[in-house]
Amino acid sequence: MSEMERGVQVERRENETLERAIGRTVCNVREGKHLTTTELANLVGISQAQISRLENGRQGFRSGTLARIARELGVELVVAYG
């Protein structure tokens, strides 16, 4: 992957769970890097189905998994509460 980018801010929309906001952000970054869910899953070492569930907010992120995803995407995810 390319060198680490600046932080990517996760912003929650009204009535959106934190899991869904993180998943939406991961999906946007992944698509911006022209990676499929299968490619990202292979890089991270988890299943494509798990990436899909994570991106759709149907499964929470373990901090270690989220850290590996961010590393493979070459970003630092920053969650803003407010």
N, C-alpha and C positions, 0 to 999 in steps of 0.2 A: 504494500500500500504506500501511498504518498506520505510525505511528512505530515505530522499532526496539525490539523486545522485548529483555529480558535474554537472556543466553546460554542456549542449549538444549544440555544436556549429552548427548553421545553415549556410551552405556554398552554395552560389549561383553558379550554373554552367553557362557557357557561354550561353547567349540568354535565360535564365530562369527568369521568374518573381519571385519577392520576395515571393508572395503568394504560388507559386508552390514549391519553395525551402523550405518554412516553412512546407507546407503540406507533402512534401516528407520526411522531417525529422521527423515529428510527426508520419507518417506511419511507418517508420523504428523503432522508439522507441516503438510504440504500438505493432508491430509484435515481437520485441525482448522480450517483456513482455508477449507474448502469449495471447494477448487480441484481440477479434474480434472488428469490428467497432461498433457492437451492444452493446457489453459490455462496451466499452469506452463511447459511447453515453449515456448509462444508468447512468454511474458514473458521467458524466458531467451535465446531465440533458437536453440534446438536442437530436434531432432525429438521427438515424443511417444515413439517407440520407444526413443530414447536415455534419456529420463527413466525409462521403465519398466525398462530394463536396469540403470540406475544404482540405482533403488530396490530392485531384486531382487538386488543384489550381483553381477550377471553382467558388469558393466563397472566399472572403476575410475573415480574422479573425478579430473579435472585440477583443480588448485587454482583456476584462474581460473573454471572452470565451477562448481565448488562455491561460490566466492565470489559469483557471479552468482545462483545458486539461493538462497543464504542471504539475499542482499540483497532479492530479489523476494519471499521469504517473510517478510521483515521481522525476521529473527532473526540472531543470531551463533551459529554452531555451535562448541561447545567439546568437544574430544575428550580424554577422561580416560584415561590409561594406568595400568594397575595390575594 
